[in-house]
Amino acid sequence: MSPVPVRRRIHPAWTVAAVAFLALVGAAGFRAAPGVLMIPLQNEFGWSTTVLSAAVSINLVLFGLTAPFAAALMERFGVRAVTAAALMLIGAGSALTVLVNQSWQILLTWGLLIGLGTGSMALVFAATIANTWFAKSRGLVIGILTAGSAAGQLVFLPAIALLAQDPGWRQASLLIAAGALAVVPLVLKFLKNSPAEIGVLPYGATPPAADGTAAGPDSAASESVAPEVAEPRRNAAVRALQVLKRASKVRTFWALVAGFAICGATTNGLIGTHFIPSAHDHGMPETTAAGLLAVVGLFDIVGTIASGWLTDRFNPRILLAVYYQFRGIGLLVLPLLLSATVQPSMIVFVVIYGLDWVATVPPTAAICRQVFGADGSVVFGWVFAAHQLGAAAAALAAGAVRDATGQYTYAWFAAAAMCTIAAVISASIRKDARKPQAVPVPA
C-alpha cells in the first residue's frame, strides 16, 4: 500500500532538510581548522608544512573514500544513525587533538578519526537527503545543503582564528568538537530516514492513480511514487562496489571523476588548506587571512544556492564548464593579489571565488541522478571520492612546493591550468549519455 499523503502546512521534508543543514554546519568546523592551526602547531612543535599537509591529505583521502560506502550505509542502516555516528567521530577526533605531542598523533586525529567522520558527512549526504525526500526542487535543496558546509566554515573560522592566537590552538580544537556534538541530539530526534517512515510522500510527488499514472493536473511537473516494496537488507560495501562496477563502464562517470578531482584540488586542497599560510608568507596577519576565507564561505552560500536554482533550469554540463573556467582565471591572478594588506582586488577575488567554491556540486549531482537513476547517490559518492583524492594530492603537493621553493606561486599556476582542463572535460560530457544496465545486487 502506498503512503497516504498527509496535509501539512509545512512539508516534513523541509524539517529534515533544516536538520541536515545544521548537521553539515556542525561537521564543517574542521574544514576551517587546518589552514588556521598549521602555523601555531609549527611554532609549538617545529613540524614542517609537509608533515601537517600529510595529516590533511589523509583526512581528505578518507573523507573521499568513505563517502560512497557512507551512502550505502545510509541505505542499509538509515540516515539518522550514520549521521549521528559521524558527528561523534568528528567530535572525538577534534577533542583528542588537544593531547597530541608527536607528529604521528596528528595523523591519527586529524587524519583517521576526523577523516572517517567527515567522509560519512560528505556532500553525498546532501544528495541522499535531496533524492530521498524531494521529488522536485532537488537542485535547489542540494544547493542549500551544500551551503551548510560553507556556513560551517563561516561560523567557525573567525572564532578558530581568534582562539588559535589567544588562548591557543587547543581551545580552538575543543570548539570544533563542541560544534559537532551539539547537533547530535537534533539529528536523533528530527532527522527521519525516509518519507515512508512517517507516512508521507516526498515533497512535490503525487500519488499514483489506480492505473499507475500520476494523478492530478500538475502530474507532468511532478513525479509519481509507486508503492514502496520491501527490499532485502543489502551489504553496504557490496552495494557500493557493485555501483562502482556499473558506473565505471559509462564515459560520463569518468568525465565527472576527472572534473571533480580538479574541483577538490582547487578548493579544499589548495585554498582551504594553504591560503592562510600563503597570505602569511606575504605578511598578512593570520586573523585577516582567516577573515577573507570566511568571506569566501559567505559568498559560497549565495553561489551554491544560486547554482542549485540554475541546475533546475539549465544544462548542468554547461554550468560546470563555466564554473571551472572562472575558477581557473581567479587562481591565475591570485599570486599577483597577495600582499600584507587587503586591497580591493583581493576583495573581488574572494567574492568571485566564493560564489564559485562548490557551485559545481548541484550540477554534478544532477548529472549523476540523470544518468544513473536509483544509483545516483552512491555514484555521486564515488565522484566525491575523486574530489577528495584530488584535494589530498593538492594539499600535499602544495606543501612540498612551499618547502622546496619558499612560496606557493607554482602551485597556484598549476591549479589554474587544471581548471581549464576540467572546463573542457565538462563541456564534452554527452547530453544523451546512456544509462548503464542495472544488474541485481546481492542481498
matplotlib code that plots the C-alpha trace (Angstrom):
import matplotlib.pyplot as plt

x = [0.0, 1.3, 1.8, -1.3, -0.4, -0.9, -1.9, 0.5, 1.2, 5.0, 6.0, 8.2, 10.8, 11.8, 12.2, 14.5, 16.4, 16.8, 18.3, 20.5, 21.7, 22.6, 24.4, 26.5, 27.3, 28.4, 30.5, 32.2, 34.1, 37.2, 37.1, 38.1, 40.8, 43.9, 44.8, 44.4, 46.1, 49.1, 51.2, 50.5, 51.4, 54.6, 55.5, 55.0, 56.3, 58.5, 56.7, 57.2, 54.5, 54.8, 54.1, 50.9, 49.9, 50.2, 47.7, 45.3, 45.8, 45.0, 41.9, 40.9, 41.5, 39.4, 36.8, 36.5, 36.8, 34.3, 31.6, 30.3, 30.3, 28.5, 25.9, 25.4, 25.4, 22.6, 20.6, 21.3, 21.0, 19.3, 20.5, 19.9, 22.2, 25.1, 24.9, 24.9, 27.9, 29.8, 29.3, 30.5, 33.7, 34.4, 33.9, 36.1, 38.9, 38.8, 38.8, 41.7, 43.8, 44.5, 46.5, 49.0, 52.7, 54.1, 53.6, 52.1, 49.3, 48.1, 47.9, 45.6, 43.3, 43.2, 43.7, 41.9, 39.2, 38.1, 38.6, 36.2, 33.7, 33.7, 33.6, 30.4, 29.0, 30.3, 28.3, 26.9, 24.7, 23.2, 22.5, 20.9, 18.6, 17.5, 16.9, 15.0, 12.8, 12.3, 10.6, 11.0, 13.4, 16.2, 18.9, 17.8, 17.8, 21.3, 22.5, 21.1, 22.5, 25.9, 25.9, 25.7, 29.4, 30.2, 28.1, 30.0, 33.2, 31.7, 30.6, 33.8, 36.6, 36.8, 36.4, 39.0, 41.5, 40.9, 41.2, 44.3, 46.1, 44.7, 44.3, 45.6, 45.0, 43.8, 40.8, 40.1, 40.1, 37.6, 35.3, 35.2, 34.4, 31.6, 30.1, 29.9, 28.5, 25.9, 24.0, 23.7, 20.5, 18.7, 19.7, 18.5, 15.1, 14.2, 16.3, 13.9, 15.2, 12.6, 9.1, 7.6, 8.8, 6.2, 3.6, 4.1, 5.2, 8.4, 7.9, 6.4, 5.4, 1.9, 0.4, -0.1, -3.6, -5.2, -3.8, -0.3, -0.1, 0.4, -2.8, -3.6, -3.4, 0.2, 1.4, 3.6, 5.7, 5.7, 7.0, 4.7, 5.6, 4.9, 4.1, 7.1, 8.3, 10.3, 13.8, 16.2, 18.9, 22.0, 25.6, 26.8, 30.3, 28.9, 26.3, 28.9, 31.3, 28.6, 27.5, 31.2, 31.5, 28.4, 29.3, 32.9, 31.5, 30.0, 32.1, 30.2, 31.3, 35.0, 34.4, 32.7, 35.5, 38.2, 36.4, 35.6, 39.1, 40.3, 37.5, 38.8, 42.3, 41.5, 39.2, 39.8, 43.3, 44.8, 42.7, 41.2, 44.5, 47.1, 45.5, 46.2, 49.8, 50.4, 48.9, 51.1, 54.1, 53.3, 53.0, 49.2, 48.1, 46.5, 43.3, 42.9, 43.5, 41.0, 38.5, 39.0, 38.4, 35.3, 34.0, 34.6, 32.3, 29.7, 29.5, 29.7, 26.3, 24.9, 26.7, 25.8, 22.1, 22.0, 23.8, 21.1, 18.4, 20.2, 20.7, 16.9, 16.6, 19.8, 22.1, 24.3, 27.4, 27.5, 27.2, 30.2, 32.3, 31.6, 32.3, 35.7, 36.9, 36.1, 37.9, 41.0, 41.1, 40.9, 43.8, 45.9, 45.8, 45.9, 49.8, 49.6, 46.9, 48.6, 50.1, 50.5, 47.2, 43.8, 43.5, 40.2, 41.4, 41.7, 38.1, 37.0, 38.9, 37.3, 33.8, 34.1, 35.9, 33.3, 30.5, 32.3, 33.6, 31.2, 28.8, 29.9, 28.1, 24.4, 25.1, 27.4, 24.8, 22.1, 24.1, 24.7, 20.9, 20.0, 22.5, 22.5, 19.0, 18.5, 22.3, 22.8, 23.5, 26.1, 27.7, 27.9, 29.7, 32.4, 32.6, 33.0, 35.8, 37.7, 37.1, 38.8, 41.6, 42.4, 42.2, 44.6, 47.1, 47.0, 47.3, 50.4, 51.9, 51.4, 53.1, 56.1, 56.3, 56.3, 59.1, 61.1, 60.7, 59.7, 56.5, 53.2, 53.3, 53.9, 51.0, 48.6, 49.6, 49.3, 45.8, 44.7, 45.8, 43.9, 40.7, 40.9, 41.2, 38.2, 36.1, 36.9, 36.1, 32.8, 31.7, 32.4, 30.0, 27.4, 23.9, 22.3, 24.5, 23.2, 22.1, 24.0, 22.2, 21.1, 22.2, 21.0, 22.6, 23.3, 21.4]
y = [0.0, 3.4, 6.1, 8.3, 11.9, 13.9, 17.6, 19.8, 23.5, 22.7, 19.5, 17.4, 17.2, 20.8, 20.0, 17.1, 19.4, 22.0, 19.5, 18.1, 21.7, 22.1, 18.7, 19.9, 23.1, 21.2, 18.8, 21.7, 23.0, 21.0, 22.1, 25.6, 24.4, 23.2, 26.5, 28.4, 25.8, 25.0, 27.9, 27.6, 23.8, 24.6, 27.2, 24.8, 21.5, 22.6, 20.3, 21.0, 22.2, 18.8, 16.9, 18.9, 18.7, 14.9, 14.9, 17.0, 14.7, 11.6, 13.3, 14.3, 10.8, 9.2, 12.0, 10.9, 7.2, 6.9, 8.8, 6.1, 3.5, 6.0, 6.4, 2.7, 2.6, 5.2, 2.9, 0.0, 1.4, 4.8, 8.3, 9.2, 6.5, 7.1, 10.9, 10.7, 8.3, 10.6, 13.7, 11.8, 10.7, 14.3, 15.4, 12.7, 13.4, 17.1, 16.8, 14.3, 16.6, 18.7, 15.7, 15.4, 15.9, 13.7, 14.1, 10.6, 11.6, 14.4, 11.9, 9.8, 12.6, 15.0, 12.1, 8.9, 9.9, 13.2, 11.8, 8.9, 11.2, 14.0, 11.3, 10.0, 13.6, 14.4, 16.1, 12.7, 13.2, 16.2, 14.2, 11.4, 13.8, 15.5, 12.3, 10.6, 13.5, 15.7, 14.9, 18.4, 21.3, 18.8, 21.0, 23.9, 21.6, 20.2, 23.8, 24.8, 21.7, 22.1, 25.7, 24.2, 23.3, 26.9, 28.2, 26.0, 27.5, 31.0, 30.3, 28.6, 30.2, 33.6, 32.1, 29.4, 32.1, 34.2, 31.2, 30.0, 33.3, 33.6, 31.4, 28.8, 26.2, 23.6, 25.7, 26.1, 22.3, 22.0, 24.5, 22.3, 19.2, 21.1, 22.3, 18.7, 17.1, 19.9, 18.8, 15.1, 15.4, 17.2, 14.5, 11.7, 13.4, 15.1, 13.5, 10.9, 8.2, 8.4, 9.8, 6.3, 6.3, 8.9, 8.1, 10.9, 11.2, 13.1, 16.8, 17.5, 13.9, 12.9, 9.5, 7.0, 6.6, 3.2, 2.7, 3.5, 7.0, 10.2, 11.8, 15.5, 18.3, 19.0, 15.5, 16.4, 18.6, 16.1, 12.6, 9.8, 7.4, 3.8, 1.6, 1.0, -2.6, -4.0, -5.0, -7.3, -5.6, -5.0, -5.3, -1.7, -2.5, -4.8, -2.3, 0.5, -1.7, -3.0, 0.5, 1.4, -1.5, -0.4, 3.2, 2.6, 1.3, 4.8, 7.5, 10.2, 8.8, 9.3, 12.8, 13.7, 12.0, 14.0, 17.3, 16.8, 15.7, 19.0, 20.7, 19.3, 20.1, 23.8, 24.2, 22.1, 21.1, 24.5, 27.4, 25.7, 24.3, 26.8, 30.2, 31.4, 30.2, 31.7, 35.0, 34.9, 34.4, 37.8, 39.5, 39.3, 38.6, 35.2, 36.6, 38.9, 35.9, 33.8, 36.6, 36.6, 32.9, 33.3, 35.8, 33.0, 30.9, 33.6, 34.0, 30.3, 30.1, 32.5, 30.9, 27.3, 28.1, 30.0, 27.1, 24.8, 27.1, 27.3, 23.5, 23.0, 25.2, 24.9, 22.3, 21.2, 20.3, 23.9, 25.2, 23.1, 24.3, 27.9, 27.4, 25.7, 28.3, 31.2, 29.5, 29.0, 32.7, 33.5, 31.2, 32.5, 36.1, 35.2, 35.4, 39.0, 39.9, 38.5, 41.2, 42.3, 44.4, 43.7, 45.5, 46.0, 43.5, 40.8, 41.5, 41.0, 37.7, 36.5, 37.3, 35.6, 32.6, 32.3, 32.3, 29.5, 27.5, 24.5, 25.7, 22.6, 20.3, 20.7, 20.2, 17.3, 15.6, 16.3, 14.5, 11.6, 11.3, 11.8, 9.2, 6.6, 6.8, 5.0, 4.5, 8.3, 9.0, 6.2, 7.2, 10.7, 9.3, 7.8, 11.0, 12.9, 10.4, 11.6, 15.2, 14.4, 12.4, 15.4, 17.6, 15.4, 15.3, 19.1, 19.7, 17.5, 18.8, 22.4, 21.8, 20.2, 23.1, 25.6, 23.7, 23.4, 26.9, 29.0, 30.1, 28.8, 30.5, 27.4, 25.6, 28.4, 28.4, 24.6, 24.7, 27.4, 25.1, 22.2, 24.2, 24.8, 21.1, 20.5, 23.0, 21.3, 17.8, 19.1, 20.7, 17.4, 15.3, 13.9, 15.3, 12.0, 9.8, 6.3, 4.9, 1.7, -1.5, -2.3, -5.7, -7.5, -6.6, -9.5, -9.3]
z = [0.0, -0.9, 1.7, 2.3, 1.8, 5.0, 4.5, 6.5, 6.4, 6.1, 4.4, 6.8, 4.1, 4.8, 8.6, 7.6, 5.2, 8.0, 10.4, 7.7, 7.1, 10.8, 10.8, 7.8, 9.7, 12.7, 10.7, 8.8, 11.8, 11.0, 7.3, 8.6, 11.0, 9.2, 7.5, 10.8, 13.1, 10.9, 12.0, 15.8, 15.5, 13.6, 16.2, 19.1, 17.8, 14.9, 12.4, 8.7, 6.3, 4.6, 7.8, 8.5, 4.9, 5.1, 8.0, 6.0, 3.0, 5.0, 6.2, 2.6, 1.3, 3.9, 3.5, -0.1, 0.1, 3.0, 1.0, -1.3, 1.5, 3.7, 1.1, 1.0, 4.8, 4.9, 2.6, 4.9, 8.4, 7.8, 7.5, 11.2, 12.7, 10.2, 10.6, 14.4, 14.4, 12.0, 14.2, 17.2, 15.4, 14.4, 17.9, 19.3, 16.8, 17.5, 21.3, 21.3, 19.2, 22.3, 23.7, 20.7, 21.1, 18.3, 14.6, 14.2, 16.6, 14.5, 11.6, 13.8, 15.0, 12.0, 9.5, 10.6, 13.1, 11.6, 8.1, 8.7, 10.4, 7.8, 5.0, 6.4, 6.4, 2.9, 0.2, -0.7, 2.4, 0.8, -2.4, -0.3, 1.5, -1.7, -3.6, -0.8, 0.4, -2.6, -6.0, -7.2, -6.4, -5.9, -7.3, -5.0, -2.0, -2.8, -3.2, 0.2, 1.9, 0.3, 1.5, 5.0, 4.7, 3.7, 6.6, 9.0, 7.7, 8.1, 11.6, 12.9, 11.0, 12.7, 16.1, 15.4, 14.3, 17.4, 19.8, 18.0, 18.8, 22.4, 24.4, 21.9, 19.3, 21.8, 22.7, 19.0, 18.7, 21.5, 19.8, 16.8, 18.9, 20.7, 17.4, 16.0, 19.2, 19.7, 16.6, 17.6, 19.7, 16.9, 14.4, 16.6, 17.2, 13.9, 11.1, 9.7, 7.4, 4.7, 3.9, 4.3, 7.9, 8.8, 6.2, 3.7, 0.1, -1.0, -1.4, -4.8, -5.5, -6.5, -5.5, -8.3, -9.7, -10.0, -13.5, -12.2, -13.7, -11.7, -10.7, -10.7, -13.3, -12.5, -12.9, -15.8, -13.5, -10.6, -10.1, -9.1, -6.4, -6.8, -3.8, -1.7, -1.9, 0.9, -0.2, 1.5, 3.5, 1.4, 2.4, 2.2, 0.9, -1.8, -2.8, -3.1, -5.1, -7.4, -8.2, -8.9, -11.3, -13.3, -13.3, -14.5, -17.8, -18.5, -20.1, -18.2, -14.9, -15.7, -17.0, -13.7, -11.8, -13.6, -13.2, -9.5, -8.7, -10.1, -8.2, -4.9, -5.7, -6.3, -3.2, -0.1, -1.3, -2.1, -1.0, 2.0, 3.3, 2.1, 1.5, 5.1, 5.2, 1.8, 2.8, 6.0, 3.8, 2.2, 5.6, 6.1, 9.7, 10.2, 11.5, 8.5, 6.1, 8.1, 7.7, 3.9, 3.9, 5.9, 3.3, 0.7, 2.8, 3.0, -0.8, -1.2, 0.4, -2.2, -5.1, -4.2, -3.7, -6.9, -8.7, -7.4, -8.8, -12.1, -12.2, -12.1, -15.3, -17.4, -18.8, -15.9, -18.1, -19.4, -15.9, -14.9, -17.7, -16.9, -13.2, -13.7, -16.2, -13.9, -11.1, -13.2, -14.1, -10.4, -9.5, -12.3, -10.9, -7.2, -6.9, -8.0, -5.4, -2.2, -0.1, 3.6, 3.3, 1.9, -1.5, -3.4, -6.0, -3.3, -2.2, -5.8, -5.9, -2.6, -3.7, -7.1, -5.7, -3.0, -5.5, -7.4, -4.4, -4.5, -7.1, -9.0, -6.6, -7.7, -11.5, -10.8, -8.5, -11.1, -13.9, -11.6, -10.9, -14.6, -15.9, -13.1, -11.7, -8.4, -8.1, -8.4, -4.7, -4.5, -7.8, -6.5, -3.5, -5.8, -7.8, -4.5, -3.5, -6.6, -5.3, -2.1, -3.6, -5.8, -2.7, -0.8, -3.6, -4.0, -0.3, 0.0, -3.3, -2.4, 1.0, -0.7, -3.3, -0.4, 1.5, -1.7, -3.2, -0.2, -2.0, -3.4, -6.8, -8.9, -7.1, -8.0, -11.6, -11.9, -10.4, -12.9, -15.8, -14.3, -14.1, -17.8, -18.4, -16.1, -18.1, -21.4, -20.0, -18.5, -21.8, -23.6, -21.5, -23.8, -23.3, -24.3, -22.1, -22.0, -18.6, -17.6, -17.5, -13.9, -12.5, -9.4, -6.1, -3.8, -0.5]

ax = plt.figure().add_subplot(projection="3d")
ax.plot(x, y, z, "-o")
ax.set_aspect("equal")
plt.show()
